[in-house]
Amino acid sequence: MRRDDWLLHQLPVGMVEDDFLARFLMIFQTIADTEMHQIDTLAHMFDPTVAPDIMVRALGSWIGIDWIDSSLPDDLQRRIVREYSSLVQWRGTRRGLRQLLELISLEPAVVHDSGGVFLENDAPLQPPHVKLYVATSGWATEPDLLRIVRAELPASVTFELHVGSRQIWPPQPDNGGEAEIQVLQVVS
């Protein structure tokens, strides 16, 4: 904790007694107080729980989150940055995708994949395929959810994205208005 007269207090005793010098020095202390406050709070600028709103989105962009909408509630933006930073290490994995979908939808999600670890020459010939099931797109629009999922998956992976009872990706052809919809119950 800094004294109110921290700059003045650094002068020799004889100079402190000069009223003009004390008032003159207070001008510089007022300017320096702003800088000292910024230095004192610098450590908090990198903590998403207390950083200013604009800094929270900047922190998110540093770890690859370019999809935080500034119109989302402040506490949700902070939660997204905080939780996503802990699941970056799981990016592109079943666990990472499930947690990401749950973070976005605020509902349980299910992820099925065909990936794995295979011995040499035992790997399947077709590319890995992932099926993602979530009850709702949550705070994101369905196109935004699709864009986020695409960014999280490795480039060679094919995928299906189901929101509620509808398959969002790949788009299903309309069979004369009677598209077949498989209803899946999302469980954790």
Buried (B, 14 or more C-beta within 10 A) or exposed (E): EEEEBEBBEEBEEEEBEEEEEBEEBBEEBEEEBEEBEEEEEEEEBEEBEEBEEEBBBBBBEEEEBEBBEEEBEEEBBBBBBBBBBEBEEBBBBBEBBBBBBBBBBBBBBBBEBEBEEEEEEEEEEEEBBBBBBBBBBBBBEBEBBBBBBEEBBEEEBBBBBBBBEEBBBEEEEEEEEEEEEEEBEBEE
